[in-house]
Amino acid sequence: MSEENALLEILVDASLTTQQNLGSGALTLVYEQTLAHELMRRGLHVTRMSTANNYILLLNDMVLIQLLSTEQVDVKNKKHFFDLLQLVDKKSGLLINFGAPYLMCGIHRFVNDK
């Protein structure tokens, strides 16, 4: 398994732990802080790149993560994240929506082939 896939596996597990601890309805900022703490607790390097209403983390300088807490992720959210992934020149990333009825339905993986 590649290092990137191993990071993604840890990230999904940490996201599930965060969701279990906080439940639904928290502010995205709270999910960001809690997830960052959980990932650091697991020994990973987390860089916060958040601005205003965009909650973004960079995991081990490899995987880009954007967090949302909304009922539904739309095409605009996905396009914005993919543009960001290309802008920071990272190969893969996850758009995680903690507002989804089931967190696994709210995790979207993106791959930048450029």
Backbone bond lengths (Angstrom), bond angles and torsions (degrees), N, CA, C in turn:
res aa  C-N    CA-C-N  psi(-1)  N-CA   C-N-CA  omega(-1)  CA-C   N-CA-C  phi
1 M - - - 1.453 - - 1.528 108.55 -
2 S 1.298 116.73 135.37 1.460 120.38 -178.86 1.529 110.17 -72.35
3 E 1.319 115.11 160.56 1.465 120.37 178.78 1.531 110.44 -60.10
4 E 1.323 115.95 -39.09 1.457 120.55 -179.65 1.531 111.37 -62.77
5 N 1.321 116.97 -45.10 1.470 120.24 178.45 1.520 111.28 -64.84
6 A 1.319 116.97 -36.76 1.462 120.80 177.51 1.533 109.96 -64.16
7 L 1.334 117.18 -41.30 1.459 121.15 177.51 1.530 111.01 -62.80
8 L 1.330 116.16 -42.43 1.462 120.52 179.66 1.523 111.18 -62.86
9 E 1.318 116.60 -39.49 1.463 120.87 178.37 1.534 110.78 -63.03
10 I 1.331 115.84 -45.12 1.470 120.46 178.16 1.524 109.99 -63.71
11 L 1.330 116.87 -41.12 1.451 121.99 -179.40 1.530 111.75 -61.71
12 V 1.319 116.89 -45.34 1.467 120.30 179.37 1.531 109.82 -63.56
13 D 1.321 117.28 -43.31 1.461 120.44 179.33 1.536 110.87 -63.45
14 A 1.332 116.84 -42.53 1.468 120.74 178.33 1.526 110.78 -65.41
15 S 1.330 117.44 -35.28 1.469 121.68 177.61 1.530 110.40 -65.35
16 L 1.321 116.40 -41.77 1.461 120.36 177.51 1.528 111.05 -63.94
17 T 1.323 116.80 -40.64 1.469 121.36 177.12 1.528 110.16 -62.42
18 T 1.333 116.06 -43.52 1.462 121.15 178.86 1.522 110.54 -61.10
19 Q 1.322 116.91 -44.87 1.473 121.61 179.19 1.529 110.59 -62.95
20 Q 1.326 116.98 -42.02 1.459 120.29 179.71 1.528 111.24 -64.31
21 N 1.335 116.55 -38.86 1.465 120.81 -178.41 1.523 112.91 -72.74
22 L 1.342 117.13 -38.01 1.461 120.65 -174.85 1.526 113.82 -97.90
23 G 1.326 116.63 -24.69 1.456 119.93 -174.48 1.517 110.63 73.44
24 S 1.322 115.92 -163.76 1.461 121.46 -179.16 1.520 110.24 -95.57
25 G 1.328 115.31 156.56 1.452 120.12 171.81 1.511 116.60 93.50
26 A 1.324 118.46 0.85 1.463 120.02 177.66 1.524 110.04 -76.12
27 L 1.306 116.04 161.60 1.463 120.94 174.84 1.522 109.54 -68.95
28 T 1.313 116.11 148.63 1.466 120.67 -179.93 1.521 110.88 -58.23
29 L 1.329 116.93 -37.46 1.466 121.59 178.26 1.530 111.29 -58.17
30 V 1.320 116.73 -38.94 1.473 120.97 179.46 1.524 109.97 -67.78
31 Y 1.347 117.02 -42.00 1.470 119.85 176.28 1.527 110.16 -61.82
32 E 1.328 116.61 -41.83 1.468 120.23 -179.51 1.530 111.26 -60.78
33 Q 1.315 116.41 -49.66 1.459 120.16 -178.66 1.526 111.82 -63.36
34 T 1.319 116.31 -41.41 1.464 120.72 -178.75 1.525 111.28 -69.20
35 L 1.327 117.25 -42.98 1.464 120.50 178.75 1.521 110.65 -65.52
36 A 1.325 117.59 -43.11 1.469 120.69 178.51 1.531 110.14 -58.94
37 H 1.316 116.20 -44.46 1.464 120.43 179.00 1.532 111.01 -62.40
38 E 1.321 116.78 -43.70 1.470 121.55 -179.89 1.528 111.08 -62.72
39 L 1.322 116.85 -41.52 1.468 120.42 179.33 1.529 111.33 -67.49
40 M 1.331 116.75 -40.68 1.467 120.08 177.90 1.521 110.58 -66.56
41 R 1.320 116.49 -36.73 1.471 121.11 177.35 1.529 110.48 -60.61
42 R 1.328 115.62 -30.23 1.466 120.96 179.34 1.531 111.84 -87.24
43 G 1.318 116.82 8.18 1.462 121.18 173.47 1.518 115.55 88.64
44 L 1.321 117.96 12.94 1.456 120.70 -178.93 1.528 110.90 -96.81
45 H 1.314 115.77 154.06 1.466 121.61 178.11 1.526 108.64 -90.57
46 V 1.326 116.02 123.30 1.465 121.48 -177.85 1.527 109.12 -120.40
47 T 1.323 115.63 126.97 1.458 121.89 175.21 1.522 107.72 -111.56
48 R 1.317 116.05 125.69 1.466 120.39 177.44 1.523 108.53 -86.95
49 M 1.321 116.23 128.18 1.461 122.56 -179.93 1.530 110.37 -122.52
50 S 1.306 116.86 23.50 1.457 121.99 -173.24 1.526 112.04 -71.51
51 T 1.333 113.89 147.01 1.453 122.55 174.93 1.521 108.17 -139.95
52 A 1.307 116.95 143.97 1.469 123.65 175.79 1.535 111.78 33.52
53 N 1.326 118.00 -102.02 1.462 121.51 -177.12 1.520 113.09 -107.98
54 N 1.316 117.56 15.67 1.467 121.78 176.87 1.520 108.29 -109.78
55 Y 1.312 116.51 118.29 1.458 122.11 -177.49 1.521 107.80 -106.39
56 I 1.330 114.95 104.49 1.455 121.58 -170.37 1.525 109.88 -128.12
57 L 1.326 115.42 135.84 1.458 122.57 176.45 1.522 108.58 -124.96
58 L 1.327 115.63 150.67 1.456 121.96 172.84 1.516 106.77 -119.99
59 L 1.313 115.53 122.69 1.458 121.76 -174.55 1.525 110.67 -101.90
60 N 1.333 116.37 118.56 1.471 123.07 179.19 1.531 112.60 50.98
61 D 1.322 116.45 32.19 1.465 123.64 179.77 1.529 112.27 55.76
62 M 1.334 116.56 25.85 1.465 121.12 -177.81 1.519 113.92 -127.33
63 V 1.313 117.04 -44.64 1.463 121.91 -171.38 1.532 109.56 -113.71
64 L 1.329 115.91 123.89 1.456 122.01 178.13 1.526 108.98 -90.12
65 I 1.327 116.36 139.24 1.460 121.79 -177.55 1.522 108.48 -131.79
66 Q 1.314 116.83 129.24 1.464 120.01 170.75 1.517 107.71 -118.39
67 L 1.329 115.21 134.21 1.449 121.15 -177.95 1.518 110.76 -107.87
68 L 1.315 115.48 138.00 1.453 123.20 175.49 1.526 108.44 -130.35
69 S 1.310 115.71 160.34 1.457 121.08 171.77 1.524 106.34 -142.08
70 T 1.316 114.56 77.58 1.456 122.06 -175.29 1.525 109.11 -136.38
71 E 1.315 116.68 162.17 1.462 119.22 -178.87 1.519 112.12 -64.21
72 Q 1.327 116.30 -37.19 1.463 119.88 -175.10 1.518 110.56 -147.51
73 V 1.320 116.32 139.85 1.460 122.16 173.95 1.523 106.85 -88.89
74 D 1.324 116.27 126.55 1.463 118.95 -179.67 1.525 110.81 -105.97
75 V 1.311 115.40 177.69 1.468 121.80 -177.47 1.526 110.80 -60.06
76 K 1.306 116.89 -36.97 1.464 121.02 179.87 1.533 110.96 -61.60
77 N 1.342 116.89 -43.17 1.472 120.80 177.32 1.525 111.02 -60.27
78 K 1.328 115.57 -44.40 1.467 120.54 -178.70 1.519 111.77 -66.38
79 K 1.320 117.16 -42.01 1.463 121.80 178.82 1.523 110.15 -63.57
80 H 1.325 116.86 -44.56 1.460 121.68 178.66 1.529 110.78 -58.53
81 F 1.329 116.08 -44.95 1.468 119.23 -178.83 1.528 111.21 -66.73
82 F 1.318 117.34 -42.52 1.464 119.43 179.91 1.532 111.02 -64.19
83 D 1.325 117.11 -39.25 1.472 120.53 175.80 1.519 110.50 -61.29
84 L 1.328 116.55 -41.97 1.460 121.21 178.68 1.527 110.93 -64.24
85 L 1.314 116.65 -41.44 1.461 121.69 178.36 1.525 110.74 -58.66
86 Q 1.319 116.53 -42.40 1.463 120.72 177.85 1.529 111.05 -69.70
87 L 1.318 116.79 -40.06 1.459 121.26 -178.28 1.523 112.19 -61.05
88 V 1.324 117.19 -41.87 1.466 120.44 -179.43 1.524 112.02 -88.72
89 D 1.336 115.74 0.59 1.459 122.99 174.60 1.531 113.36 57.50
90 K 1.324 115.10 49.95 1.463 121.07 174.81 1.519 108.79 -109.85
91 K 1.325 115.50 149.37 1.463 120.25 -175.05 1.522 113.20 -76.56
92 S 1.332 116.87 -38.41 1.467 117.69 -176.99 1.520 111.55 -141.45
93 G 1.324 113.65 160.68 1.450 119.28 179.36 1.509 111.20 -162.34
94 L 1.319 113.81 164.78 1.461 120.82 177.09 1.515 109.49 -124.20
95 L 1.306 115.21 134.00 1.454 122.98 169.76 1.523 104.98 -101.21
96 I 1.321 116.73 115.10 1.462 121.30 -174.18 1.520 109.33 -114.44
97 N 1.324 115.45 120.42 1.459 121.66 179.35 1.528 109.59 -106.38
98 F 1.327 115.54 104.33 1.458 120.18 179.49 1.525 112.36 -74.33
99 G 1.330 116.95 -6.52 1.458 120.51 178.23 1.517 113.54 -88.83
100 A 1.331 117.44 -4.02 1.469 121.12 179.90 1.537 109.82 -67.35
101 P 1.327 117.05 147.98 1.473 119.54 179.21 1.533 112.43 -55.63
102 Y 1.324 116.40 -38.88 1.458 122.45 175.03 1.521 106.12 -127.20
103 L 1.324 117.17 125.72 1.461 120.00 -173.47 1.523 112.62 -56.01
104 M 1.331 117.84 -38.86 1.473 119.27 -178.65 1.527 111.39 -60.99
105 C 1.323 117.45 -26.81 1.475 121.21 176.10 1.525 110.76 -77.72
106 G 1.311 117.05 -15.78 1.457 121.55 -177.99 1.515 114.04 -99.20
107 I 1.336 117.39 6.74 1.467 120.73 179.83 1.520 108.45 -103.38
108 H 1.330 115.32 122.31 1.463 122.04 -178.68 1.523 108.89 -121.85
109 R 1.328 116.91 124.50 1.460 121.03 179.86 1.527 109.88 -97.68
110 F 1.329 115.19 138.84 1.446 122.43 178.64 1.521 109.63 -125.46
111 V 1.321 116.71 143.21 1.460 122.51 177.68 1.518 108.60 -126.93
112 N 1.316 115.18 128.24 1.460 121.96 178.17 1.512 107.64 -97.69
113 D 1.323 117.86 107.60 1.456 122.15 -176.69 1.524 113.81 -84.50
114 K 1.320 116.81 -3.49 1.474 118.96 -177.62 1.491 112.18 -71.92
